[in-house]
Amino acid sequence: MPLTVLAIDDSRTIRELLREALMQAGFEVHLAIDGLDGLEKLEAAKPHAVITDINMPRMDGFGFIRAVREQPQHSALPIIVLTTESAAELKAKAREAGATAWIVKPFDEAKLVSALRRVAVA
C-alpha cells in the first residue's frame, strides 16, 4: 500500500512538480490550493504526511499547521514546510506551530522523497 501525501501550495506549477515527483516515487498524492482547502481535504485524503507552503491566500501554512495540531487525531502527523522563505524566525515560528521539517524551494526531488519516507507515519 503506497504512502499518501497531501501537498498544499497556491502555485499550480509547484503542485504539478510535487505530484509528478511523488507519484514517480510511488506515493499517492492529493493536492490542495491553500490551507483552507488542505483542511477540507485532510480527512478524505488520510495522508501519512503533509507538505505545505507558507505564503498562501485564505489560510497560510502557519494557520494550517496550527489548525491540524489542534485536532488530537493529527497530533503526530508529519508536516513538512516547503517554501521559498529561509529566515530563521520563520523556521522557528513553523516549529512552534508544529512543523516537522523545513525545505527551501527550489527543492531537490530525491531529498524531498527521502525526507517524506523518513517522517511518514505508516
N, CA, C and O atoms as a DFTB+ gen file, in Angstrom:
488 C
 N C O
     1  1       0.846      -1.190       0.000
     2  2       0.000       0.000       0.000
     3  2       0.888       1.249       0.000
     4  3       1.769       1.383       0.849
     5  1       0.657       2.164      -0.953
     6  2       1.543       3.334      -1.051
     7  2       1.313       4.318       0.093
     8  3       0.221       4.398       0.655
     9  1       2.363       5.061       0.423
    10  2       2.226       6.154       1.374
    11  2       1.458       7.278       0.692
    12  3       1.643       7.539      -0.496
    13  1       0.598       7.938       1.454
    14  2      -0.232       9.018       0.913
    15  2       0.275      10.363       1.424
    16  3       0.582      10.520       2.606
    17  1       0.356      11.332       0.508
    18  2       0.822      12.673       0.841
    19  2      -0.218      13.693       0.402
    20  3      -0.767      13.600      -0.697
    21  1      -0.486      14.670       1.270
    22  2      -1.304      15.823       0.912
    23  2      -0.339      16.976       0.694
    24  3       0.382      17.364       1.614
    25  1      -0.317      17.531      -0.522
    26  2       0.583      18.637      -0.864
    27  2      -0.245      19.903      -1.049
    28  3      -1.193      19.925      -1.833
    29  1       0.120      20.958      -0.322
    30  2      -0.639      22.204      -0.326
    31  2       0.244      23.337      -0.817
    32  3       1.259      23.655      -0.197
    33  1      -0.141      23.944      -1.929
    34  2       0.610      25.079      -2.473
    35  2      -0.308      25.861      -3.395
    36  3      -1.076      25.271      -4.154
    37  1      -0.234      27.195      -3.336
    38  2      -1.095      28.007      -4.196
    39  2      -0.566      28.102      -5.626
    40  3      -1.267      28.595      -6.510
    41  1       0.658      27.638      -5.864
    42  2       1.230      27.649      -7.213
    43  2       0.894      26.351      -7.945
    44  3       1.271      25.264      -7.508
    45  1       0.183      26.480      -9.059
    46  2      -0.153      25.297      -9.859
    47  2       1.114      24.579     -10.314
    48  3       1.163      23.349     -10.323
    49  1       2.133      25.339     -10.690
    50  2       3.392      24.754     -11.152
    51  2       4.023      23.888     -10.068
    52  3       4.456      22.768     -10.338
    53  1       4.076      24.405      -8.843
    54  2       4.662      23.634      -7.739
    55  2       3.815      22.400      -7.455
    56  3       4.355      21.316      -7.233
    57  1       2.486      22.557      -7.460
    58  2       1.620      21.389      -7.225
    59  2       1.890      20.301      -8.250
    60  3       1.978      19.124      -7.900
    61  1       2.024      20.685      -9.516
    62  2       2.278      19.693     -10.572
    63  2       3.661      19.059     -10.427
    64  3       3.818      17.859     -10.649
    65  1       4.668      19.862     -10.053
    66  2       6.010      19.313      -9.825
    67  2       5.981      18.304      -8.683
    68  3       6.586      17.236      -8.772
    69  1       5.273      18.650      -7.611
    70  2       5.168      17.749      -6.466
    71  2       4.430      16.472      -6.850
    72  3       4.861      15.368      -6.517
    73  1       3.309      16.637      -7.558
    74  2       2.535      15.459      -7.963
    75  2       3.409      14.512      -8.784
    76  3       3.450      13.309      -8.524
    77  1       4.099      15.058      -9.764
    78  2       4.929      14.232     -10.650
    79  2       6.050      13.533      -9.882
    80  3       6.240      12.324     -10.015
    81  1       6.788      14.297      -9.081
    82  2       7.927      13.735      -8.344
    83  2       7.473      12.659      -7.360
    84  3       8.103      11.607      -7.248
    85  1       6.383      12.925      -6.650
    86  2       5.935      11.992      -5.620
    87  2       5.271      10.757      -6.218
    88  3       5.438       9.654      -5.699
    89  1       4.523      10.929      -7.300
    90  2       3.907       9.765      -7.946
    91  2       4.983       8.850      -8.524
    92  3       4.877       7.628      -8.430
    93  1       6.016       9.441      -9.120
    94  2       7.117       8.635      -9.659
    95  2       7.817       7.850      -8.557
    96  3       8.354       6.769      -8.799
    97  1       7.807       8.408      -7.328
    98  2       8.447       7.738      -6.199
    99  2       7.498       6.735      -5.526
   100  3       7.864       6.090      -4.543
   101  1       6.275       6.611      -6.064
   102  2       5.356       5.605      -5.553
   103  2       4.351       6.086      -4.516
   104  3       3.639       5.275      -3.924
   105  1       4.285       7.400      -4.288
   106  2       3.317       7.938      -3.337
   107  2       1.960       8.133      -3.984
   108  3       1.866       8.354      -5.191
   109  1       0.904       8.053      -3.177
   110  2      -0.415       8.504      -3.603
   111  2      -0.470       9.980      -3.221
   112  3      -0.155      10.334      -2.085
   113  1      -0.866      10.850      -4.160
   114  2      -0.775      12.291      -3.931
   115  2      -2.144      12.956      -4.014
   116  3      -2.898      12.737      -4.962
   117  1      -2.453      13.770      -3.007
   118  2      -3.640      14.622      -3.003
   119  2      -3.143      16.055      -2.980
   120  3      -2.152      16.358      -2.316
   121  1      -3.825      16.948      -3.703
   122  2      -3.384      18.329      -3.810
   123  2      -4.431      19.286      -3.254
   124  3      -5.632      19.032      -3.337
   125  1      -3.951      20.399      -2.683
   126  2      -4.821      21.460      -2.195
   127  2      -4.192      22.801      -2.561
   128  3      -2.972      22.914      -2.679
   129  1      -5.044      23.820      -2.741
   130  2      -4.556      25.112      -3.235
   131  2      -4.211      26.121      -2.144
   132  3      -3.554      27.125      -2.421
   133  1      -4.645      25.870      -0.906
   134  2      -4.280      26.732       0.218
   135  2      -4.631      25.999       1.513
   136  3      -5.130      24.875       1.482
   137  1      -4.368      26.640       2.639
   138  2      -4.577      25.985       3.920
   139  2      -6.011      25.550       4.164
   140  3      -6.245      24.460       4.684
   141  1      -6.980      26.393       3.795
   142  2      -8.384      26.024       3.987
   143  2      -8.749      24.808       3.144
   144  3      -9.411      23.885       3.619
   145  1      -8.315      24.818       1.895
   146  2      -8.562      23.679       1.004
   147  2      -7.884      22.427       1.578
   148  3      -8.441      21.330       1.521
   149  1      -6.686      22.601       2.127
   150  2      -5.969      21.486       2.736
   151  2      -6.726      20.898       3.919
   152  3      -6.814      19.678       4.061
   153  1      -7.272      21.768       4.769
   154  2      -8.050      21.292       5.920
   155  2      -9.282      20.527       5.451
   156  3      -9.644      19.500       6.026
   157  1      -9.926      21.044       4.388
   158  2     -11.130      20.390       3.860
   159  2     -10.802      19.008       3.299
   160  3     -11.630      18.101       3.383
   161  1      -9.610      18.832       2.729
   162  2      -9.244      17.574       2.082
   163  2      -8.525      16.598       3.021
   164  3      -8.305      15.441       2.663
   165  1      -8.160      17.062       4.215
   166  2      -7.345      16.261       5.127
   167  2      -7.999      14.934       5.505
   168  3      -7.358      13.886       5.430
   169  1      -9.253      14.970       5.906
   170  2      -9.906      13.742       6.373
   171  2     -10.064      12.714       5.261
   172  3      -9.816      11.527       5.469
   173  1     -10.475      13.167       4.082
   174  2     -10.681      12.236       2.970
   175  2      -9.353      11.653       2.479
   176  3      -9.284      10.481       2.108
   177  1      -8.303      12.473       2.479
   178  2      -7.001      12.029       1.963
   179  2      -6.330      11.034       2.912
   180  3      -5.613      10.139       2.464
   181  1      -6.556      11.184       4.207
   182  2      -5.897      10.342       5.220
   183  2      -4.388      10.211       4.935
   184  3      -3.870       9.103       4.795
   185  1      -3.696      11.354       4.851
   186  2      -2.281      11.299       4.478
   187  2      -1.382      10.749       5.580
   188  3      -1.684      10.855       6.768
   189  1      -0.277      10.164       5.150
   190  2       0.775       9.728       6.069
   191  2       1.707      10.898       6.372
   192  3       2.453      10.870       7.351
   193  1       1.658      11.942       5.511
   194  2       2.458      13.151       5.704
   195  2       1.835      14.276       4.871
   196  3       1.106      14.031       3.910
   197  1       2.146      15.516       5.268
   198  2       1.652      16.695       4.552
   199  2       2.851      17.563       4.173
   200  3       3.807      17.704       4.937
   201  1       2.774      18.139       2.974
   202  2       3.741      19.148       2.537
   203  2       2.942      20.434       2.382
   204  3       1.921      20.443       1.695
   205  1       3.389      21.524       3.009
   206  2       2.654      22.775       2.857
   207  2       3.583      23.955       2.607
   208  3       4.685      24.029       3.150
   209  1       3.111      24.872       1.775
   210  2       3.775      26.151       1.561
   211  2       3.427      27.038       2.754
   212  3       2.553      26.690       3.548
   213  1       4.091      28.161       2.883
   214  2       3.766      29.123       3.940
   215  2       2.884      30.243       3.389
   216  3       1.806      30.506       3.922
   217  1       3.341      30.902       2.326
   218  2       2.631      32.068       1.801
   219  2       1.532      31.661       0.835
   220  3       1.793      31.339      -0.324
   221  1       0.273      31.679       1.336
   222  2      -0.880      31.304       0.515
   223  2      -2.061      32.189       0.891
   224  3      -2.120      32.705       2.007
   225  1      -3.012      32.370      -0.044
   226  2      -4.215      33.149       0.282
   227  2      -5.144      32.367       1.213
   228  3      -4.944      31.172       1.432
   229  1      -6.130      33.020       1.743
   230  2      -7.172      32.477       2.632
   231  2      -6.612      31.951       3.949
   232  3      -6.958      32.478       5.006
   233  1      -5.765      30.937       3.919
   234  2      -5.099      30.446       5.131
   235  2      -3.674      30.069       4.781
   236  3      -3.434      29.240       3.904
   237  1      -2.712      30.698       5.489
   238  2      -1.301      30.395       5.189
   239  2      -0.876      29.091       5.858
   240  3      -1.656      28.454       6.566
   241  1       0.369      28.712       5.618
   242  2       0.878      27.456       6.155
   243  2       0.903      27.407       7.676
   244  3       0.639      26.361       8.269
   245  1       1.221      28.545       8.317
   246  2       1.235      28.573       9.780
   247  2      -0.160      28.277      10.331
   248  3      -0.314      27.486      11.261
   249  1      -1.177      28.923       9.744
   250  2      -2.558      28.704      10.177
   251  2      -2.979      27.255       9.960
   252  3      -3.657      26.663      10.799
   253  1      -2.573      26.694       8.828
   254  2      -2.895      25.292       8.536
   255  2      -2.259      24.370       9.582
   256  3      -2.929      23.491      10.124
   257  1      -0.982      24.569       9.861
   258  2      -0.279      23.709      10.816
   259  2      -0.950      23.787      12.187
   260  3      -1.200      22.762      12.821
   261  1      -1.241      25.011      12.641
   262  2      -1.889      25.174      13.955
   263  2      -3.254      24.481      13.979
   264  3      -3.599      23.820      14.958
   265  1      -4.030      24.635      12.897
   266  2      -5.363      24.020      12.840
   267  2      -5.268      22.495      12.874
   268  3      -6.090      21.838      13.513
   269  1      -4.279      21.932      12.196
   270  2      -4.089      20.474      12.193
   271  2      -3.678      20.001      13.590
   272  3      -4.186      18.994      14.083
   273  1      -2.768      20.722      14.214
   274  2      -2.267      20.318      15.534
   275  2      -3.344      20.416      16.619
   276  3      -3.229      19.773      17.663
   277  1      -4.388      21.215      16.381
   278  2      -5.490      21.311      17.346
   279  2      -6.377      20.067      17.321
   280  3      -7.198      19.872      18.218
   281  1      -6.215      19.229      16.304
   282  2      -7.011      18.010      16.175
   283  2      -6.201      16.842      16.752
   284  3      -5.153      16.484      16.215
   285  1      -6.694      16.248      17.851
   286  2      -5.922      15.180      18.512
   287  2      -5.524      14.036      17.580
   288  3      -4.437      13.476      17.728
   289  1      -6.382      13.681      16.626
   290  2      -6.058      12.558      15.741
   291  2      -4.905      12.884      14.786
   292  3      -4.353      11.981      14.157
   293  1      -4.536      14.173      14.672
   294  2      -3.447      14.566      13.771
   295  2      -2.246      15.133      14.528
   296  3      -1.382      15.774      13.930
   297  1      -2.190      14.899      15.836
   298  2      -1.115      15.496      16.633
   299  2       0.275      14.996      16.210
   300  3       1.266      15.704      16.386
   301  1       0.349      13.786      15.657
   302  2       1.645      13.230      15.254
   303  2       1.840      13.219      13.739
   304  3       2.847      12.701      13.255
   305  1       0.891      13.783      12.980
   306  2       1.001      13.794      11.520
   307  2       2.209      14.627      11.091
   308  3       2.286      15.807      11.433
   309  1       3.153      14.041      10.351
   310  2       4.314      14.821       9.903
   311  2       3.901      15.908       8.908
   312  3       3.172      15.647       7.950
   313  1       4.377      17.127       9.152
   314  2       4.096      18.252       8.265
   315  2       5.426      18.871       7.852
   316  3       6.166      19.400       8.681
   317  1       5.713      18.795       6.558
   318  2       6.936      19.378       6.006
   319  2       6.577      20.708       5.351
   320  3       5.696      20.768       4.493
   321  1       7.260      21.764       5.760
   322  2       7.077      23.071       5.142
   323  2       7.990      23.141       3.922
   324  3       9.188      22.874       4.012
   325  1       7.408      23.503       2.780
   326  2       8.164      23.656       1.529
   327  2       7.916      25.079       1.041
   328  3       6.814      25.394       0.591
   329  1       8.922      25.935       1.126
   330  2       8.718      27.359       0.879
   331  2       9.969      28.013       0.305
   332  3      11.064      27.454       0.376
   333  1       9.794      29.201      -0.262
   334  2      10.941      29.984      -0.729
   335  2      11.587      30.723       0.439
   336  3      12.702      31.230       0.309
   337  1      10.903      30.787       1.571
   338  2      11.404      31.500       2.749
   339  2      12.524      30.713       3.420
   340  3      12.494      29.483       3.451
   341  1      13.514      31.429       3.958
   342  2      14.594      30.739       4.659
   343  2      14.984      31.443       5.962
   344  3      15.961      31.058       6.603
   345  1      14.228      32.470       6.356
   346  2      14.559      33.231       7.559
   347  2      14.417      32.371       8.819
   348  3      13.452      31.620       8.967
   349  1      15.388      32.494       9.717
   350  2      15.404      31.695      10.942
   351  2      14.143      31.915      11.780
   352  3      13.615      30.974      12.372
   353  1      13.659      33.175      11.830
   354  2      12.473      33.439      12.663
   355  2      11.221      32.759      12.095
   356  3      10.331      32.381      12.856
   357  1      11.143      32.603      10.786
   358  2      10.010      31.899      10.187
   359  2      10.115      30.394      10.454
   360  3       9.110      29.731      10.710
   361  1      11.327      29.867      10.394
   362  2      11.526      28.451      10.725
   363  2      11.127      28.191      12.177
   364  3      10.487      27.186      12.485
   365  1      11.514      29.114      13.067
   366  2      11.164      28.972      14.487
   367  2       9.654      29.038      14.674
   368  3       9.087      28.278      15.459
   369  1       9.002      29.951      13.948
   370  2       7.544      30.074      14.034
   371  2       6.865      28.787      13.550
   372  3       5.869      28.352      14.128
   373  1       7.403      28.187      12.498
   374  2       6.852      26.938      11.975
   375  2       7.040      25.805      12.985
   376  3       6.132      25.001      13.197
   377  1       8.218      25.743      13.606
   378  2       8.465      24.717      14.631
   379  2       7.495      24.879      15.792
   380  3       6.929      23.902      16.282
   381  1       7.307      26.133      16.233
   382  2       6.379      26.406      17.340
   383  2       4.958      25.981      16.980
   384  3       4.220      25.485      17.831
   385  1       4.576      26.177      15.718
   386  2       3.229      25.801      15.266
   387  2       3.073      24.285      15.195
   388  3       1.962      23.764      15.292
   389  1       4.206      23.572      15.023
   390  2       4.139      22.112      14.983
   391  2       4.692      21.478      13.723
   392  3       4.451      20.297      13.470
   393  1       5.438      22.247      12.916
   394  2       6.021      21.671      11.700
   395  2       7.093      20.643      12.057
   396  3       7.793      20.780      13.060
   397  1       7.207      19.619      11.223
   398  2       8.170      18.537      11.427
   399  2       9.513      18.872      10.781
   400  3      10.570      18.566      11.333
   401  1       9.461      19.511       9.591
   402  2      10.687      19.791       8.831
   403  2      10.450      21.015       7.952
   404  3       9.314      21.450       7.767
   405  1      11.539      21.565       7.411
   406  2      11.504      22.774       6.597
   407  2      12.415      22.551       5.404
   408  3      13.599      22.264       5.580
   409  1      11.885      22.678       4.190
   410  2      12.678      22.526       2.970
   411  2      12.476      23.782       2.130
   412  3      11.348      24.238       1.939
   413  1      13.589      24.341       1.626
   414  2      13.522      25.576       0.842
   415  2      13.421      25.253      -0.648
   416  3      14.136      24.389      -1.157
   417  1      12.510      25.969      -1.350
   418  2      12.384      25.850      -2.806
   419  2      13.517      26.630      -3.442
   420  3      13.983      27.598      -2.841
   421  1      13.984      26.263      -4.625
   422  2      13.584      25.063      -5.356
   423  2      14.082      23.818      -4.629
   424  3      15.167      23.815      -4.047
   425  1      13.279      22.768      -4.672
   426  2      13.599      21.569      -3.908
   427  2      14.250      20.503      -4.769
   428  3      14.040      20.430      -5.980
   429  1      15.039      19.686      -4.109
   430  2      15.659      18.523      -4.738
   431  2      14.681      17.363      -4.553
   432  3      14.380      16.982      -3.422
   433  1      14.187      16.805      -5.652
   434  2      13.172      15.751      -5.583
   435  2      13.613      14.572      -4.723
   436  3      12.839      14.073      -3.906
   437  1      14.850      14.127      -4.905
   438  2      15.338      12.966      -4.164
   439  2      15.379      13.252      -2.666
   440  3      15.038      12.388      -1.858
   441  1      15.798      14.476      -2.289
   442  2      15.856      14.833      -0.866
   443  2      14.453      14.924      -0.275
   444  3      14.233      14.511       0.864
   445  1      13.501      15.461      -1.041
   446  2      12.125      15.567      -0.561
   447  2      11.533      14.172      -0.352
   448  3      10.919      13.903       0.681
   449  1      11.717      13.297      -1.323
   450  2      11.202      11.924      -1.219
   451  2      11.841      11.217      -0.025
   452  3      11.158      10.518       0.724
   453  1      13.134      11.396       0.149
   454  2      13.850      10.791       1.274
   455  2      13.295      11.314       2.607
   456  3      13.066      10.537       3.534
   457  1      13.083      12.615       2.695
   458  2      12.542      13.212       3.924
   459  2      11.149      12.676       4.210
   460  3      10.829      12.361       5.357
   461  1      10.320      12.569       3.184
   462  2       8.970      12.039       3.371
   463  2       9.003      10.602       3.871
   464  3       8.249      10.234       4.772
   465  1       9.874       9.795       3.290
   466  2       9.952       8.393       3.696
   467  2      10.440       8.263       5.145
   468  3      10.052       7.339       5.859
   469  1      11.300       9.205       5.568
   470  2      11.812       9.177       6.948
   471  2      10.713       9.544       7.954
   472  3      10.626       8.939       9.023
   473  1       9.876      10.532       7.615
   474  2       8.931      11.048       8.620
   475  2       7.528      10.449       8.533
   476  3       6.776      10.502       9.506
   477  1       7.168       9.883       7.386
   478  2       5.781       9.404       7.191
   479  2       5.389       8.362       8.218
   480  3       6.142       7.435       8.517
   481  1       4.193       8.539       8.746
   482  2       3.648       7.604       9.733
   483  2       2.779       6.598       8.996
   484  3       1.634       6.888       8.649
   485  1       3.332       5.410       8.761
   486  2       2.597       4.411       8.000
   487  2       1.642       3.634       8.897
   488  3       0.936       2.745       8.422
